[in-house]
Amino acid sequence: MTEGLDLHLGVDKAAGFVGRALETALREAIRSGRLHPGARLPGSRSLAADLGISRGTVVQAYAQLIAEGWLTGTTGSGTRVADLPGAGSVAGPGEDLSPAAARLAVDLRPGRPDLSSFPRTDWATSVRSALSAAPYEDLDYTEPAGLPVLRVAVADYVTRARGVRADASAVVITGTSGGCGWSTAAAGPNWPSGWPCPWRGWRRGCMRCFRWSRRSRSGS
C-alpha cells in the first residue's frame, strides 16, 4: 500500500488496476470532505513520484474524474476539486465556520480595525523590496534593543511627528509583554500622565505586574 504524501491516498499497487484504485481513492477523499471544493491537486508528475506509479496512470485517472465531474482542469491553474452539491461538508482552510447569523454587518467592537482596508498589495510589494535589498546578516538575530536601522527610523519619526527629541540609542524595539514590563519598571508606581496608553485596563494590568515583580524580588 502506497500513500500520496500530500493527499494521503491509499493505492494498492499489488492488487492491479492501479489507475482504478487511484480514481476510487480520489472519489472517496472528495466524497468524505477531505478534499474540499476548489482544492488544488498536485501535478501529475508530483503525485506519480509520491505514489511510485507512472505519470500516465495519474493523467488518465485525472482525465476520468474530470469527465465524471469530480474534478476540473484548466490550463495554467492545474486540476482542482469540482464544486459538487453535497460533496465535502468539511470546511476548507480559511473558510469561516461561524454561523451566518452571528456575523456582524458592521463590527463596532472596540479595538477591532477594519481588516478589509489592509493594504495587502502595497505590503507585499514592500516586503519583497525589503527582502531583496537586505543583506544576509539582517536575517540573523539582531541586537536585544532591536534592529539598528529600525531604531533610527523610529527616532526620526517621533522627532518629526511627535515633537520629541529622540536618539536612536534611546529607542528599544520590543513586544507587548516586554514593553509592559520595561515601562512599569522605568515608571515605577506613578505612571506619567503623558505616556501613551491604549486603554486604562492595560495600564492597570501593567501596574499589577510591576507590584507582583517587586514582591517577588523582595521575597514577600
N, C-alpha and C positions, 0 to 999 in steps of 0.2 A: 504494500500500500504506500503510495507516494502522495505527499501533500504539497499544494501550492503555498509558497511562503507568505504571500500577501492575502490570498483568498481562503486559505485553509480548506482546500478541496481535497477530498479523498478519492483517488483514482487508482483502481486495482489493475495494474498492468498485466498481472499474471492471468487474469480471467479472460483476456482477449477483448476485442471491440473497445479499445481504449477511447476512441472518439465518442462512442455511445456513453461510456462511463463518464467522460468529461461533460457531455451535454446534460446527463442526469444530475451530476453534482452541481452544475451551474443553475439548473432549473430549481433544484431544492434550495440552494442558497438564496435565490430570488424569492421563491415562494414563502420561505420561512422569515424573510426580512433581514437576513444577514447582509444581503446586498440590496440596498435601498434604491428606489428610482433615481436615476441620474448619476449613480456611482460609476466612476470610470474604471474599466477593467485594464489589467496590464496588457501591453502589446503582445502579439502572438509569439514573437521571439523570446521575450522575457518569460512569459508563462510556460513556454515549452522548455526553457532551460530550468525553471524551477521544478517542473514536474518530471523532467528527464524523458520527455517524449518528443516526437518530431514536430517541427513548426507547422507542417502541412496538416497534421491532425488538429492542432489548435485552430488553424484558419478554417478548416471545414466545420468544426464544432461551432465557432462563432457565426459562420455563414448560415448554418442550420437554425440556430437560435434567433438570428436576425429575421430569417424567413418565417419563423413561427411567431414573431412579435415579442419575444422575450428581451431582445437586445436591439439597439440601434447603432448603426455605423455611419459616421460622417467623416469624409476626408479632412484631415487636419485636426479633428477633435477626438479621434480614437473611437473605441467601442464603449458604449455606456448601457446601463440597465434602462429598459423602456419604462415609461410611466403606465403601469398596468393597474386597473382598478382592483383593489383588494389584495394586491401583492405587496407584502412587506409592510406590516403595521408598525415596525420599529422605526423611530425617527433617526435620520442620519446625522452626521456630525454638523454642528452649527444650527440645527433646527430648534425652534422654540417649542418646548414641551408644555409650557403653561397654557391653561385654558384660554380660549379667545376672549371669554367674558372678563377675565382678570386683567387683560392688557389695558393700559391707560391710553386714551387718545392723546392726552397732554399730561406728561409726568411733571407734577409740581412739587414732588418731594424735595426737601432741602438737601443740598449737596449733590444733586443729580444733574449733570450737564446735558446739553443736547448732543448726544453721541453721533447723531446723523450729520452734524456740522463739522465733524473732524476732517481736516484736510488730508485725506489719505494719499492723493496723488502727489501733493507737494511734500508730504512727509516722506514717502517712498523715494522721491527724487533726491531729497536732501540726504537721506540715509545712504543711498547709492553713491552720491557725490562725495560724502564724507569718508566712506569706506574705501573708495578708490584712491583718495588722496592721502589717507592716513598711513604713516609708516607702521611697520610690523610691531615696533616697540609699543605703540599705543594700544595694541590689543592685549597686552600683558597687564598684570596688576599694577596699579599706579600708586602714588603716594597716599598715605592714610587720609590726608586732608582733601584729596580729590585731584582730578586731572588738572595740571597747571594751566593749560590753555582755557579750560572751563572756568577756573577761578578768576583768571584775568577778564574773561567775558562778563562774569557776574559782577565783578568790581566795576567795570566800565558801565554796566547797565544801571546799577544802583546809584552811581555817581551822577549819571545823566538824568535818570528818570525819577529818582527819589531825593535828589539834592543832598546825598550823603557822601562825604569824602571817604572813599573806600580804597583800600590797598589789597591787592591780590593775596598778599601774605597773611591777611587777617580773615580771608574767606575760607570756610570749610564746607565741603560738599558732603552731605550725609543723608541718610534715610530718615523717615518719620520718627521711628523709635529712638534712633541715635540722636537726632536733633532735639527731641523732647528731653532726653537725659542731659545733654550738654547745656541746653538753655536753662533748665531749672538749676543745674549746678552752678552756672555762672550768675544767675539772677538771685539765687537764694530765696528766702521766704517772701520777699517783696518783689513781685513781678512788675517791672516798669510798665506804666500805662501806655507808653508809646510803642511798645513792641507789638508787631502784628501777631494776631492770634485768630485762627479760623472761627472758633466759637468758644463760649465760656466753658462748656463741658470738657473740651480738650485741655484748656488751661488748668481746670481743677484736677484732671487726671494727672497732668504733669506734676502738679504740686504734691499730690498723694505719692507719686513715685519718688519725689525728692525727699519727703518726710520719711518714707519707708527706707530709702537708701541711707539716710542719716542714722536711723535707729539700727540698721544692720551694721554700719561701721562702728557705732558706739557699743554694740553688743547688748543693747537693752531690748 
